[in-house]
Amino acid sequence: MYYKELFKLCNYSDEEIQKEAPRIEKVFKKAEIGPEECKRGIERLHKYFWMESQGVRKAWGIWMKQFIDQVLCKEEHEKVIYYTYPLEPRMGTSINLAGYYAATPEFVNMFILGLMFGMAEPYFDLAESSGMAPGAGHCGANKMRLGGFLKKLDPMPDVFLVSSFFCDNESKTDELIDYHFPGIPRIIIDNCLDSPWDAYPNNYPYIEDHRIKFFGAELENVIRELDEKYDVHVGPDHLNAARMEIGKLYLGFQRVLECQKADPMPIANNNLLLFYMMITNPERRTMAEGLDAINILAAEAEEVVKQGKGVTPKGAPRIAWTMPWFTDPAINAMVEESGLAPVVAPFFWVHPKDMTKTDYHGFEKTAQSFMRMGMTHSVSGLIFRTVEVIKHFELEGIIWNGMFACRPVGGFPQIVKKEIEEQTGVPVLTVETDQMDTRDTPMELLRTRVETYAETLRIRKAAAGK
């Protein structure tokens, strides 16, 4: 078993490996993962991740199980539904809780094929040669979505659920998928991420009633169409259970993030990334094992803090950044090697006011929870939440590495920089890149900019006598 050492690292027991061997070998053959790829994966895990952590190892086990489940989903499940990120996490979770298979294949692929094995580029290349022209504003997630189907790694679903509002190109990507694989139905979910500029900061934690009603109706339509057209039946009890399960994941992870307030910073960003996407995009294995992994990591982080240890030097400038890189752990490590402590990505922190009680029910309550996140409301909402993160974690800087191909986080970077600096006094470094397709990231140029920024923050700290 050439893959045994790798799966032991991913928290599999000997008995699990033996039992799962037929499924593993079938999937690895299809994904062209052999002994050399496993060797490279083991090296990357040890080099870039906290593999002494039982929580991190368990998280990698969850991602690996999701990858294997995904490749075999049509063989093992009667109904398969794919949804784009972030459709609205409670929707996918409720479909899984109703007994069907629902997943976002591009993110599972990027974590296993990209982050673990470093073999994502052929999928991007294939997507680009099949309609997604380089330079046309397609992010790595959309390219991986198409590439996974063209490579015949991911089986086609019974129905697609597609967001047309968070990412303008997700529904356009599915139109291209329909060109290559005609006949797969899709339900498109609409919303509006635009408001009068100060609507969010003036109203938060409340959201405009017309927006809640519109998005709530869109979500309700998804469930109705699944029921009437595709024989997929999701009830109110499933939606309520999904809301509870996701709440547990989010709130549990805040215990981990609170540890990141310590100096020195206890957990490196590569490890946090595994959990960031787990809680915002929970699939079957995450619901079964994710909270346990989070609780283990939290206990381990608390022990590290208690011992006064960390992964960055004590006194390193504390920053937030928009998002770690999804397929290249070397870039995430580089930011820490520059002497910065990237303690948090703002979009995964729960503001205390998010828990404010509401009079909305059902789909409208779900719609409100979704738009309270700020990033899923408007640019001003995104800025407000980032400012709140800076205050809560007492940050000294922020790297705004907004993807140029991403409307919600890539739009108006200079306005974002201006507003954050004026409201907090914290300097912002803006970087245009694609955290999913690192071919668009000039590594040495990025290193130079990050190192220069780190030196600027150190000079500011010294001048302030900190």
C-alpha positions, 0 to 999 in steps of 0.5 A: 500500500504505497499510500498507507503512510499518507493516510496515517498522517490523515488520521486513518487507522490501520483498520480504516485503511484496510477497509477503504483500500478498494475505494482509495485505489479506485479514486487514486487511479482515476486521479492519477495519484501514485507513489510519487504523488503520495511521496510529494504529499507527505513532504508537503504536509510535514513541511507546511502543516502542523502534523503533530496536531491531532486536530489538523490531522483529523481535518486532513482526514475529513478533506481526504474522505470528502475527496474519495466520496466525491469521486465515487458519489454517483456510484454510491448515492441515488441523487447527487447535487452540486452547489457553488460557493457560497450558495448559502451553506445551510442549503447544501447542509440541509440537502445532505441532512435529508439523505442526499449527496451534496458537495462543492467539488472544486474546493475539495479538489483544490485542497487535495489536488492542490494544497496536498499534492501540488497537482492542480495546474493540469486542471486549470490548463484544461479548463483554459484550453476548453473555453475559459480563456486566460485573462478573461477573469475566471478564478481558479475555483471556476477553472477547477470546477470545469477541469474536474469534469473535463478530466472525468474525475468528478461525475456529473450530478443530477442537478446544479445549484448555481449562485449568480450573485456572489460570483458573477462567473459561476453561472457563466461557468455552468453555461460552459459546462452545459456546452461540454456536458449538455442536459444537466439541469441547474437552478440559478439563485439570485441576490443583490450584493449592492446597497446604498453605501452606508446601509450596512454599517447604519443598520447592522446587525439588521438587514434591509427587509426587502433584501431579506424577503427577496433572498429568502424567496430565492432560497425557498424556490431552490427547495421547491424546485428540487422537490417538484422537478428533481424528486429531492425532498428537503423539509423545514426540519432539515433546514433548522438542523442545518442552521444548528449544525453550522452554528456549532461549527462557526462558534466552535471555531471562534475558540480557536481564533481567540487563541490567535490573539496571543503573542506569539501567534500559536497557529500558522495560517495553512492549518487555519485554512483547512478549517476556514473552508470547512465551516463555510462550506460544510459537507457530509464528513464535516458534519460528522467529524468537523466539530470534533476536529475543531475542539481538538485543535482549540484545546491544542492551541490553548495549550500552546498559548499556555506554554507561551509558544508560537509559530512567529516571533514574539512581538511580530506585527499582527495582521489580517489578510483577506484569504490564504492561498488555496493551492500553494502552502508555500505562499502562506508560509512565506508571509510568516517567514517575512516576520508577520503574524497573520492571525486571522482572515476576516470573513471567518470571524463571528461578530458578537452581534451576529447572534442578535435575535430576529423576528424572521423565520425559515428561509428569511432567517437564513437569508438574514444570517447570510447577509450579516456576514458583510462580505455577502451584503455589500462592499461597505459591509465588507469594510465594516466587518474588516474594521471590526476584526482589526479592533477585536484582534488589535491588529497592526496591519492588513494585507488585502489580497483580493482576487482580481477575478472576484467581485465581492473581495476584489472590487474597489481595493483602493476604496477598501484601503482608503476607508480602512486606513482612515477608520483605524489608522492601520496601513493596508497593503493591497495585492491583486492575485488569485489565491486559487490559481498560483500561476497568476502569483509572481512569487518573488515580486509578492515576497518583496512587497510583503517583506517591505510591508513587514519592515514598515510595520516593524518600524512603526512598532518601534517608533510607537515604543511597542 
